[in-house]
């Protein structure tokens, strides 16, 4: 790709998010009651807003990739593959989130931990970030989207936006064109 999936233009904003998120995530968000959990929910909403600012194809690709990485990093697979979300972030972070210009190596090293953190959070909290129903997830897993008019990959109800185009993929290969 000529540009990483999490675009050059949003690089600094994703890094800023990661720097703040290190204080509040991970935590159990299923029953957000205390201030830390509420702040974590706000941060995930902020991440959804950042993702929604990506081009539509980047959003779709990111959603599919993160659901896959979430499955890879699930407890039943971690026992055999040793890839919890933190390791997923280390491997994929620098590939998905890069700065356009070259920077000194020390700063590059410091930023790598934040790049990893962004991907780790997306893989760990995929259901909180990407608003995909179980039915839509099964369709994603089968490499086809047939529910025309109900395409919701990023928490659109929380993000001010214009209605995204809906599409129906005629066959599973159309996604890769």
N, C-alpha and C positions, 0 to 999 in steps of 0.2 A: 504494500500500500504506500502511496506517496505521503501519507500522513497517518499517525497512529489512530487507533480506534477512538481513544479519548483525545480529541483534537488538540493541536498546538495552541489554538486560541484559548482553550479552557485550562491549559496546563497549570497556570498559577492558581486558579480558583480551586482545582482539585487538590493541589498541594496545601493550600490554605485550609481546605476542609479537613484533610488528613491530619494536619498539625493540631487542630482543635479536637478532632475525633479521638486522638490517642488518650485524651483525659477521660472520655466518657464511654467509649466502646472498647471491648465487647461488654455487654451486660444483657440480662434476660429482659426482653421487652414485652413478654407476654402479659405481664401485670405491672405496667409502668406506674408506680405510685410515688416514689421518692424523686427528689430534684434531679439526681444523676440520670435516672431512667427517663424522666421527662426531657432532659437536655439531649439524651441519646436519640429520642424520637424526633426532636427538632432537627438534629443533625442528619438523620436519615431522610427527612423531608427535604432538607437543603440539598442532599445528594441527588434525590429524585429530580429536583429542579435543575441541577447541573446536567444530569443525564438528558433531561427533556430538551435542553438547549443544543444537544448534538444533532447532526443531520439524521433524518429518519432512518436511513439504512444503517447508520452506526448504532442507533438505538436498538433496532431489530437484531443486529448481529450481536451486540453486547448482551441483550436479554437472553438469546439462545446460548451464548457462551457461558454466561454466569449461571444459568440453570444447569448446564452440563457440569461446570466446575463445582457447583453446590452438591450435585450427586456424587462427584468424585471425592469430595471432602466430607461426605456423610460418615457418621460413626462406624457404620458397618463396613465401609470401604477403607477407612483410615487404618484399620487393623492390619490390612494387607499392603496398602500402597504408601503408607506413611506420609500422606498429603492432607493434613488439616488445612483449614483456610489460611493460616499464617504461611505455610509452605507454598500454597497456591499463589498467594500474593507475591512471595519472593520470586517465583518463577515467571509469573505473567505480568507483574507490575511494570517493570522496565520496558516491556514490549508494548503494552497497551497505553502507557502514559509516558511521553517523552517531551523534552524541551527541544525547540527547533534549533537554537544556537548552541554551540559547544560551550561548556562551562568548565571551570577548573575542576580537577579530579576530586578534590576534597569536598567541594560543594555537591558534585555529582553523587558521591558516596552518601552524603547526608540526605539528599533527595531520594535516593533509592529506597530508604526505609519508608518514606511517605508514599512513594509510588506503590510499594508493596501493601501498605496499609489500606489504600483506596481499594485495591482489588480484593484484599482479605475481607474487608467490610462488605463489599458487593457479593462475594461468594457466601459469606456467613449469613447475611441478612437479605438474601435474594427475594424472599417472599414479602418482606417489608418494603423493598425498593421497587421491584417490578410488579405491577398490578396485573397478574395473569391468573385467571381462574384455573381450577384443576382440569377442566375440559380443554381449555386453550393450551395448557401445559402438555397434555397428552397429544394434542395436535402438533405442537412444537417438536415433541419427541419423535413423532412420526414424519417429520419434515414436510408438513403441509398445513396450511392455514385455510380453513374453509368457512369460518364463521364471519362472513362478510358483514360489515357494519358494526362489529363488536371488537375492534382491534384496540386493546388497551395494554401497552407494554410498560409504560411508566405511569406512576400514580397520577394520571391526568386529572382526576377530580381535585387534586391538591395544587395543581399548577395552572396559573393563568396561561391560556394558549388559544390558538385557533384550532379548529377541528382538524385533526390529521386525516390525510387521505386514507380511505380504506381500500384494500386490494384483495383480490382473490387469486391465489396462486393456482394456476391451472395444473401444474405438476410440480413435483418436489425439486426439480432442477432449476426452476425459474428463479428461486431465491439466490442462486449462485451466479446468475448472469451479470 
